[in-house]
Amino acid sequence: MINYRIIPVLIVMFLISEYSYAQNSPLLNLSIGIALPVQDLDGELVSTGDSGVSLISRDFIKNNYANSSGVTFAGTLKIPIGKQGYFRGRLSGSYTSFNLFRKSFFGTTIQNNVLVPVSFDSRFTVTGMGIGFEINPFPESRIRPFIFSDITLNLLSMSLIRNNNLTSLFNDTFRMGVMPGAGISIQIDKEYSFVFGGSYHFGNLFFKSVSSSFVDRIVFEREGIPINDKEGLFYSNLSDPDSYPRQVSGKSKSTDWWNLVIGINIKLGK
């Protein structure tokens, strides 16, 4: 008869056992996960008054970017440094799209001083490249925790949608950031391993900007609008489109988010 009480012991022994080889070859990591906006990247896009009239929130662009959770895709080349496998260099590329699980807002707004039905939505994406460093304290174990930190170059893209039309298109904006993270890989065989991890992306630590020019005013039916993430003045009438664009004092805003991912490591050179 099988003694089922020893099965958990065997599983633990399998997971903590060590391989007889070191991880000295480059790895390609492919991952997918959830992106969770925090701080100024989060917020509400639409505000509704007591009268039931809905407009773009006055906090949008001024204090936040009104995003909700989305999806991130990434590929990372991990290059061994030294023969022991404790350290790796990292070269990565990623694409993150927010608001994928948020439904478009439907309501009533004022347009040309007339109540009309309206739908509002927005898009915010980040295309990034990174270079960094990874530490693996147990390079020969089946279970391999790791920590890393990347310097990232990010292209921010944003648009505002009213009645299913791209009515306000912002300039693609270059920013530089930092992304620390950690995870754990579970070895399947000598070529593949599963990876579970998380990271916190400071997406725009460097090169923030703001434009106080009336030419760069934020209104509907315009393209080439600055994202305005640096503290300063700009012109906008998104929250009251029937009025003339007014000067707004915007705060410095951070585009930060969590990444929670699963993926696979593929050992190269086989």
N, C-alpha and C positions, 0 to 999 in steps of 0.2 A: 504494500500500500504506500501511496505517496504521502509523505509528511508535508502538508501544506504550510506548516509553520515555518519551514526553512525557505520558502519562496521569497518572502521579503528580504531575508538575509542574502540570498543569492543575487537579487536585483541590486541591492546596495553594493555588494562586492563587485558586481559587473561595472557599476557606474564609477566607482572610485579606483578601479584597477588602472594601472598605467600601461601605456604602449611601450614597446621596445625601440621606438624611433622618435626622433625629434621633428618638430614641424619646421623644416628648413626651406621648404619650397614656397613660392608666392601663392597667395590665395585670392580668389575672386569671390566677393560676397555680393549676393543679390538679395534684396529685402523689400518688403512692403509693410505698411503699417498705418496707424492712425496719427494724425497731426492735430494737436489740441492747442488752440491759441490762448494766450494768457495776457494779462495786463492790458496794454493799449491796443493790441491786435484784436482783442475780444470786444464785445459790445452789441448794442441794439441798433439796427439800421433805420428803423421806422419808429416814430412816436405818434401816438393818437391822443388828441385832446378830448375834453369832456363832450364836445359837440359831435364826436365821432369822425371828425376830419383827420386824415392821416397824412403826414409829411415826413420827409427825410429828417432824421434826428439832428438836432443842433450840435450834438457831440460828434457826429460823423466828420472826420478829417480834423475837426478842432481838437478833440480829446481822444479819439480812438478810430479804429478802422472797421468796427462792426462786423467781425468775422465769427464764424462758428466752425466746428470740427470738420476735418477733411481727410485726405489720403496723401501719403507720401511714398514715393518710389526711389530707390537708391541702388547704386552699384559702387562697390569699393574694391580697389586693388590693394592688397596688403602684402608688403614686400619685407621679408625678413632682414633684420639687422643683426649680424653676428651669427654664430653657429648654434647657440643654445636655444634659440626660439623665444627668448623672453621679451624681445622688442621687435616691433614692426613699424615701418613707415606706411602711411596711408595716402592714397589718391582717390578721391571720390567725386561722384556726380549725382545730383538728386533733382527731383521735381515734386513740388508740394502744391496741392490745390485745396483751398479751403471752401467752406459753404456747400459741400457736396450733399450733406444730409439735411440741409435747411430748405423748407418749402418756400416758394415765392409768396410774398405778402400780397393779399388781395383786400382792397378796401375802397374808401372814397376819399378823394382829395379835391382841392380847389385849383382850377386851371382857368385863367382868364376870368376870374371872379365867378366861376360857375362850378357847382358840385358835379364831379364826374367820377366814374369808376376808374380804379387804377391798380396796377400791380407793380411792386418794387422788388428788385433783387440786386445782388452785387457779386463780383468775381474778384478773387485775390489769389494770385499764384506766385510761387518763388522757384526760380530755376537756379541751382547752386552748384558750385565746384568747391572742393576742399582739399587741403593738404594737412597732414597731421602725424600723430605719433601714438602708438598703442603699446600697452604693457600687458604681458601675459605671465603671471607668476607661476603657473603650472603647465608648461608647454607640452608635457608628455602624458598628462592625465586625460581620461575620457571626458571628464567635465572640466572645462577650462574657462574660468572667469577672466574677464579682461576689462580694462579701463582705457579711455582714449580722449584725446582732445584735438579738434581740427580748427584751423583758420579757414574761413569760408568767404567766397566771393559770390554775391547773390544779386540776381536780377528780379526786382519786384515789379509785378504787373497788376493793374487794378482797373476795373470798369464798373460803372453804375448802369443798371438796366431799369427802364421804365416802360411798362406795357410791352414787354418782350422785345424791346429794341435797345441796342447799345447806344445809349443817349449821352453818356459822359465817359470818355476814354482818356485815361491818365497815361502820362509818359512812362515807358519802361525805365526803371530807375536802378542804378548800380549802387550797392551797399556792401560793406565788409563787416563780417561778424566772427563769432567764436562759437563752437559747438562742443562742449564736453559731454561724455556719455560713458556708459558701462553696459556690460551684458555677460552672457554666458553661452558657450558653445558646447554641444553634446556630440561627441564623435560617433559617426555611424560606422565608418570603415576608414581605411587609410586615404581615401579620396574625398569623402563628403562628411559634412557635419551640419546639424541644425543650429541655428542661432536665435536667441531671444535677447532683446536689448532695449535700451531707452536712452534718450539724449535730450538735452535742453539747448535750443538754438537761440543765441542772441543774434538776431538776423541783421541788425543795422547799428552796430556799435560805432561804426565810422562812416564818415561822408554824408551825414544828414544834411538836408538843405530845406530852404523855404523861399518862396518868391512873393514879394509884396507888390509886384507889378499888376496893374489892372488888366494888362494883356493876358495874364495867366489866371484870370478869375475862374472860379469853380461854379459853373452853371450847367444846366441841361443843354443837350444838343451841341456839345463842344468836344474837340479832341486836343491832345497835347497839353493836358493839365498836369501841373506838378503834384507830386504826392505830399509834399509839405510835412515832413516828419521832424523838422527842427523847430524850436520855439521861435515864434515871430508872427508877423501880420500878413494876412492875405485876404483876397476878396472872394465872397461867396454869397449865393442866394438859394442854395439847394433846399434849405428848410422853409423858404418862402419865395417860390419861383415867380410870383406876381410882383415882387418888389425889385428895386434896382439893387445890384450886388453891393453889399456893404463890407466894410473892413472888419475882419475877425481876428482875434488874438488867439492863435493856436499854441498849445504847449508842445514841448519836446516829447515825441512818442516813440516807444520801443516796439519793434516787430519781433516778439519773442513767442516761441511755442515749444511744446513737448512733442517728441516723436516716440511712439511705442511700436516696435517693429518685430517681425519674425522674418527669418530668411534662411539661406543656405550658404555655406562655404564650399567652394570647389577648389581642390588642390590642383594647381597648374603644373605642367611639365610631365603629365602622365603620358 
